[in-house]
């Protein structure tokens, strides 16, 4: 009986998460990474190409902190 080759640990999934996890109710974007809740929740199930497309679009999304600061009068 042959033993199967040792399995490799799964490779890490690249993520734009910066550990500042709070979603702005007005914009729907995370204050830290600018992803939506749906994108965050489905991140592990997305393909590399889908994650890359979302990551590439993040800098063009409005900064939810700007709207939050304006709403608080700062």
C-alpha positions in Angstrom: 0.0 0.0 0.0 1.4 3.4 -1.0 1.0 6.4 1.2 -0.3 9.6 -0.4 2.2 12.4 -0.8 2.1 14.9 2.0 -0.5 17.6 1.4 0.6 21.2 1.2 -1.1 23.8 3.4 -3.5 26.0 1.4 -1.9 29.1 0.0 -3.0 32.3 1.7 -5.7 34.4 0.0 -4.6 37.9 -0.7 -6.9 40.5 0.9 -7.1 44.3 1.1 -8.2 44.0 4.7 -6.4 46.4 7.1 -8.2 45.2 10.3 -10.3 48.3 10.5 -13.7 46.6 10.1 -16.7 48.9 10.2 -19.1 49.4 7.4 -20.5 52.9 6.8 -24.3 52.6 6.6 -24.6 55.4 4.1 -22.1 54.2 1.5 -22.1 50.4 2.3 -18.3 50.4 2.2 -15.9 49.2 4.9 -14.1 52.1 6.5 -10.8 50.2 6.3 -10.7 48.5 2.9 -13.7 50.0 1.0 -15.2 46.6 0.2 -18.9 45.9 0.6 -20.3 43.4 3.1 -21.1 41.1 0.2 -17.6 41.3 -1.1 -16.1 40.7 2.4 -18.4 37.8 3.1 -17.8 36.1 -0.3 -14.0 36.8 -0.5 -12.8 33.3 0.1 -15.2 31.9 -2.5 -14.2 34.3 -5.3 -11.7 33.4 -7.9 -8.2 35.0 -8.0 -9.4 37.1 -11.0 -12.5 38.3 -9.2 -10.5 39.3 -6.1 -8.0 41.1 -8.3 -10.7 43.0 -10.1 -12.3 44.1 -6.8 -8.9 45.1 -5.4 -8.1 47.1 -8.5 -11.4 49.0 -8.2 -11.0 49.9 -4.5 -8.9 53.1 -5.0 -11.6 54.5 -7.3 -14.4 54.0 -4.7 -15.4 57.0 -2.5 -13.6 57.1 0.8 -16.4 56.4 3.4 -14.4 58.2 6.1 -14.9 61.5 4.2 -18.7 61.1 4.3 -18.6 60.0 8.0 -16.5 62.9 9.0 -18.8 65.3 7.2 -21.8 63.8 8.9 -20.3 64.3 12.3 -19.3 67.9 11.5 -15.6 67.4 11.5 
